[in-house]
């Protein structure tokens, strides 16, 4: 698989109709992977979550995440 350039990545993220999964890391090191809806606003990736959700708490613990976007 060819590596995407940064402009190519943003182009793909701006396309509508793509599903996404976000993976965060639990404090015990296990991954937590859930589907999310997202939007690109001013070259920023935006998604919402509740303050009581596992992914929110995981991001407080470690602000790293992995986003996987489906092919159309």
N, C-alpha and C positions, 0 to 999 in steps of 0.2 A: 504494500500500500504506500502510495506517495504521501509525503508530508505536506500538509497544507500551509500556505503562507498565512500571515495574520489577516490580510484583506479577504482571502478566501474563507477563513474561519468566520469572520463577521458576516460575510455574505450568506453562508449556510445558516448561521444563527438567526438572521433576519427573515429567512423564509418561513412562511406560515405553514401550519399543518404538520409540524414535527413534534414527536413525543420526546420527552427527556426524562432521564433518571439522574438523581443527585445522590452521591455517596458521601457520607461523613464518617468520622471515626468516633466510636464510643470511648469513654474514659478507660475501659478495660482493653482497648485495642481492636475490638471487633468492628467490622464495617456495618454501616446502616445504609441501605439503598432503597430509595422510594421515588415514585414518579412525581414530577412537578410540572406545572405550567410556568412558562417564563416569557419575558419580553425583553427586547433590546431597546433601551432608551439612552440616547446620547452616548453611544458606545459603552454602555454599561449593561450587564446582564442583571435583570431584576426578577426576583421570585418572592412570593410571600409565604409566611408560615406563622403559626401561633407560638407564643412564648412558652407554652406548655408542651410543644411537640418535641419529639426525640431529636430531630435534626437541629432545631434551635439550640437545645441544650448541648448537643455535640459541638456545634459551631462556637459556643461560648468556651467549651473545653479546648478545642483546637480549631482555629479558623480556616483550616484546609478543607477543600471539597473537590470532588471530581464530578463533572457533568458529562453524561453520555447522551448524544442526540441521535435519533433514528434517521435513517435514510427515508426519503419520501416514497 
